[in-house]
Amino acid sequence: MKKKILSKAIGVLLFVMVLMTGLAGSPAHAEPSNYKFDFGNGDVEQGYIGVSAGDKYNKKTRYGFNTPENMADVPASGEGEASDAVQFLKFGTKSDNTFNVDLPEGLYEVKVTLGNTARASIAAEGVYQVMNMTGNGATDTFQIPVTDGQLNLLVTEGKVGTNFTLSALEINKLSRHPETNRTIYIGGDSTVCNYYPLDSSVQTGWGQLLPEFVDTEEFQVRNMATGGQFARGFRDDGQLEAILKYIKPGDYFILQFGINDTAAKNNTTEEQFKEIMRDMVHQVEAKGATVILSTPQGKAMDFNEEGIHTSVNRWYRHSIIAVAKEENVPLVDLNLLSSAYFTSIGQEATIQHYMPDTLHLNRKGGTELARIVAEELERQGFDGFVEEEEKDVD
């Protein structure tokens, strides 16, 4: 372990070594394509470059904060690179208070590790990249194309009033072509979204578990769903904007809303909901991608006296089906499909798929609904879906 005050000189030496040991004949101005940053003013983990809140971007180091006066060093409760962090005092997807890294044009994989925070999102290039990471030391990974020679990243809402902190950042170049792999984008609410830690959270959304049934050699999954979200908010508050920036022909966009749209506080009539969903279909189709509409599942206790699980009249389901028919887009009637599954296993077993509130899914429930979605899409002829056990075969 080394102190951050010494790590800057080591970082400069590291860059020199990268340039000197490149391929013979490489131009002298070649830029590194892989980085590991450890943020804060504490010890620096071995193999990382230490960056403190006051480190301003400059062309020699090729990294630093754009406005360090809006940054602060803060402690964190993790270990190693997660033992300290920097806090973004100014934030927002369009904020210029970013951490900047010069990168050659290409496609990159970025891994972020947060410090201590309740709920925070990652933004880069002026749009959201990862939504609502929760809990101290949360980690996630995303792909991003770099076309202008620099990555500009910050931590932002999240939840206003909480600290937006960053402990570590890893950047690895995947390709010199600045285009994401084929992608399945997902939009939705708390029954769909990610919960952290991704691999062990008790509560899950089905979108969090969908990668278990996707051929990751063919597709990446980008789950942009968030808890409490409704169709108008998703369209107007930045999540759809992020998808539209990157989505392309060959990509899928699975869109599921309705639960929060029916809440009085969101002031959305069924007809308004229908037109907002239609508008999102049109915007994504204009990018050449395929839109897939999905209906939300019901509650654990939605059994009738005959022991049949049914919730066909919940969550503006009929309008989702109508938009799918009117716009001639594929539909996963997850409401009906999940009810058939729950009926087959019975009420007592169904309860074991839900959290105590009987609406949100636990890990078992999220896995089963993700399986149902994947099987239905495969049945409809969509490529890229696999049996869960097939992913473990060498």
Beta strands, then each sheet from edge to edge (+ up, - down):
strand 1: 2-3
strand 2: 35-39
strand 3: 43-44
strand 4: 49-51
strand 5: 63-65
strand 6: 71-75
strand 7: 84-88
strand 8: 99-102
strand 9: 106-113
strand 10: 119-124
strand 11: 127-134
strand 12: 139-146
strand 13: 150-156
strand 14: 165-166
strand 15: 168-175
strand 16: 183-187
strand 17: 203-204
strand 18: 220-223
strand 19: 252-255
strand 20: 290-294
strand 21: 331-332
strand 22: 361-362
sheet 1: 1+ 3-
sheet 2: 4+ 2+ 15- 9+ 12-
sheet 3: 5+ 8- 13+ 10- 11+
sheet 4: 6+ 7- 14+
sheet 5: 18+ 16+ 19+ 20+ 21+
sheet 6: 17+ 22-
end
